[in-house]
């Protein structure tokens, strides 16, 4: 696989996880906040 040693593979994996997980958590949280605000708006209009 592209001549990677196991040390290089785990180093790149660690770097990817350190950057990918926080970014994906922020995107997920932003989507959930938007969905929650939309639900609150809908409840406010109906009652």
Beta strands, then each sheet from edge to edge (+ up, - down):
end
